[in-house]
Amino acid sequence: MSNSPKVPSSVTELSTAECWRLLETQALGRLALVDAGGEPLIYPVNFASSDGALYIRSAYDAKLRLLRSHPTVAFEIDGKDAGDRWSVVVRGDAVHVDVDAEIRRSRETGLRSMSPTPKPYVIRISPRTVTGRRFRERDDSEPLWSRIFRTREDTLPAAARSPHPIAGITPRADA
C-alpha cells in the first residue's frame, strides 16, 4: 500500500514530456531558494529552457550569492488553457554559468529579463525532477459547504456514510 496521498480523479499527473512542452511556452516563473537561516525565498524570474536545462539571467544579487552555498532549488510555472489549470515544478541544482560557450547557448534561447536592472549573469538549473498536474477549473456556482460536504462524504468508508441502527437496541422515544 502506498503512503503517498491520493490524487483526486479530477487532477491529472502530467508526463515529463508535457511538462517540458509547457515550460517551453512560458517566459516567467518563480524560483524558490533557501537562505542561510533556512528560510524559503521566492523570486519571480524570466527564464528559457534548452537541452534539458532552465536558464535565468541575474544581477549580482541575493539569488546568485545564495546559490553558491545552497544550490538546491525549486522552480514553478503555472497557467490556464481550455478551462484547465496546470502547474509544473522543477526541482534540481542551480549554478552560476561561467563557461563562455554555455553563456552563448543561453543567449540563443532568446532569454531576456523584463527587469529594468541589468542582469549580466546566467544561472542554469539542472533538473532532478520535473513534475506537473492539470485540473479542471472549479465551478464556483456550487456553494462551498456543498463541495466540502460532498468531498468528505466521498472519502468516508461505505459503512460510515449514513447512520445505521444498532442491532438489538430500540431507540428511545425521549432521546
C-alpha positions as CSV (number, residue, x, y, z in Angstrom):
1,M,0.0,0.0,0.0
2,S,1.3,3.4,-0.9
3,N,1.9,6.1,1.7
4,S,1.6,8.9,-0.9
5,P,-1.6,11.0,-0.7
6,K,-4.4,10.0,-3.2
7,V,-4.7,12.4,-6.1
8,P,-8.3,13.3,-6.8
9,S,-9.6,11.9,-10.1
10,S,-10.1,15.5,-11.3
11,V,-6.4,16.0,-11.1
12,T,-4.2,14.6,-13.9
13,E,-0.5,14.0,-13.5
14,L,1.4,15.4,-16.5
15,S,4.1,13.4,-18.3
16,T,7.6,14.7,-18.2
17,A,7.4,15.5,-22.0
18,E,4.2,17.5,-21.4
19,C,5.9,19.4,-18.5
20,W,8.8,20.4,-20.8
21,R,6.3,21.4,-23.6
22,L,4.6,23.7,-21.1
23,L,8.0,25.1,-19.8
24,E,8.8,26.0,-23.4
25,T,5.6,28.1,-23.7
26,Q,6.4,30.3,-20.8
27,A,8.9,33.1,-20.0
28,L,8.0,33.9,-16.4
29,G,8.3,31.6,-13.4
30,R,9.1,31.5,-9.7
31,L,12.5,30.4,-8.3
32,A,12.5,29.1,-4.7
33,L,15.7,29.2,-2.7
34,V,16.6,28.7,0.9
35,D,18.6,31.5,2.7
36,A,21.4,30.9,5.2
37,G,18.9,30.8,8.0
38,G,16.8,28.1,6.3
39,E,14.0,30.5,5.3
40,P,12.5,30.0,1.9
41,L,12.7,32.8,-0.6
42,I,10.7,33.1,-3.8
43,Y,11.7,35.3,-6.8
44,P,9.8,35.9,-10.0
45,V,12.2,35.4,-12.8
46,N,12.3,35.3,-16.6
47,F,13.6,32.0,-17.9
48,A,14.2,29.9,-21.0
49,S,14.7,26.2,-21.5
50,S,17.2,24.4,-23.7
51,D,18.7,20.9,-23.8
52,G,17.0,19.7,-20.6
53,A,18.0,22.7,-18.5
54,L,16.5,26.0,-17.5
55,Y,18.4,29.3,-17.8
56,I,17.8,32.5,-15.8
57,R,19.5,35.9,-16.0
58,S,20.5,37.6,-12.8
59,A,22.3,40.6,-11.3
60,Y,24.9,40.0,-8.7
61,D,22.3,39.9,-6.0
62,A,21.0,37.6,-3.2
63,K,19.9,34.9,-5.7
64,L,23.4,34.5,-7.1
65,R,25.1,34.7,-3.6
66,L,22.6,32.1,-2.1
67,L,23.1,29.6,-4.9
68,R,26.8,29.3,-4.1
69,S,26.1,27.9,-0.6
70,H,22.6,26.4,-1.2
71,P,22.4,25.2,-4.8
72,T,19.2,23.1,-4.4
73,V,16.2,25.0,-5.8
74,A,12.6,24.6,-6.9
75,F,11.2,26.3,-9.9
76,E,7.5,26.6,-10.7
77,I,5.3,27.9,-13.5
78,D,1.5,27.7,-13.9
79,G,-1.1,28.6,-16.4
80,K,-4.5,28.1,-17.9
81,D,-5.7,26.6,-21.2
82,A,-9.1,25.5,-22.5
83,G,-10.7,25.6,-19.0
84,D,-7.9,23.7,-17.4
85,R,-5.4,25.0,-14.8
86,W,-1.9,23.4,-14.7
87,S,1.3,23.7,-12.8
88,V,4.9,22.4,-13.4
89,V,7.5,22.1,-10.7
90,V,11.2,21.6,-11.4
91,R,13.5,20.5,-8.6
92,G,17.2,20.5,-9.0
93,D,20.5,22.3,-8.6
94,A,21.3,25.7,-9.8
95,V,24.8,27.1,-10.7
96,H,26.2,30.3,-12.0
97,V,27.3,29.6,-15.6
98,D,30.8,30.8,-16.3
99,V,31.7,28.9,-19.4
100,D,31.5,31.2,-22.5
101,A,30.1,28.6,-24.8
102,E,27.2,27.9,-22.5
103,I,26.5,31.6,-21.9
104,R,26.3,32.0,-25.7
105,R,23.9,29.0,-25.9
106,S,21.7,30.5,-23.2
107,R,21.5,33.7,-25.3
108,E,20.4,31.7,-28.3
109,T,17.3,30.7,-26.4
110,G,16.0,34.3,-26.5
111,L,16.4,34.6,-22.8
112,R,15.9,38.1,-21.6
113,S,14.9,39.8,-18.4
114,M,11.9,42.1,-18.2
115,S,13.5,43.8,-15.2
116,P,15.0,47.3,-15.7
117,T,18.0,46.2,-13.7
118,P,20.9,44.9,-15.8
119,K,21.2,41.0,-15.5
120,P,24.6,40.1,-16.8
121,Y,24.9,36.7,-15.1
122,V,23.4,33.4,-16.2
123,I,22.1,30.7,-13.9
124,R,21.5,27.2,-15.1
125,I,19.0,24.8,-13.3
126,S,19.8,21.2,-13.9
127,P,16.6,19.3,-13.0
128,R,16.5,16.2,-10.9
129,T,12.7,16.0,-11.2
130,V,10.1,17.6,-13.5
131,T,6.5,17.1,-12.4
132,G,3.2,18.6,-13.2
133,R,-0.5,18.5,-12.7
134,R,-3.5,19.6,-14.7
135,F,-7.0,20.0,-13.3
136,R,-10.4,21.4,-14.4
137,E,-11.2,24.9,-13.2
138,R,-13.7,24.6,-10.3
139,D,-17.3,25.6,-10.9
140,D,-17.9,28.2,-8.1
141,S,-21.7,28.2,-8.7
142,E,-22.0,25.3,-6.3
143,P,-21.9,26.5,-2.6
144,L,-18.6,25.9,-0.8
145,W,-20.3,24.0,2.1
146,S,-21.8,21.6,-0.5
147,R,-18.4,20.9,-2.1
148,I,-16.8,20.3,1.3
149,F,-19.6,18.0,2.5
150,R,-19.6,16.0,-0.7
151,T,-15.8,15.7,-0.7
152,R,-15.8,14.5,3.0
153,E,-18.6,12.0,2.3
154,D,-16.7,10.6,-0.7
155,T,-13.7,9.9,1.4
156,L,-15.6,8.0,4.2
157,P,-15.8,4.2,4.2
158,A,-19.2,3.0,3.0
159,A,-20.2,1.8,6.5
160,A,-19.7,5.4,7.9
161,R,-21.6,7.3,5.2
162,S,-25.0,7.1,6.7
163,P,-26.3,6.3,10.2
164,H,-27.3,2.7,10.8
165,P,-29.4,1.4,13.7
166,I,-27.6,-0.6,16.3
167,A,-28.8,-4.2,16.1
168,G,-30.9,-5.3,19.2
169,I,-31.4,-1.8,20.6
170,T,-34.6,0.1,20.2
171,P,-34.2,3.9,20.0
172,R,-35.7,5.7,23.0
173,A,-38.7,7.9,22.2
174,D,-37.5,10.6,24.6
175,A,-33.9,10.9,23.2
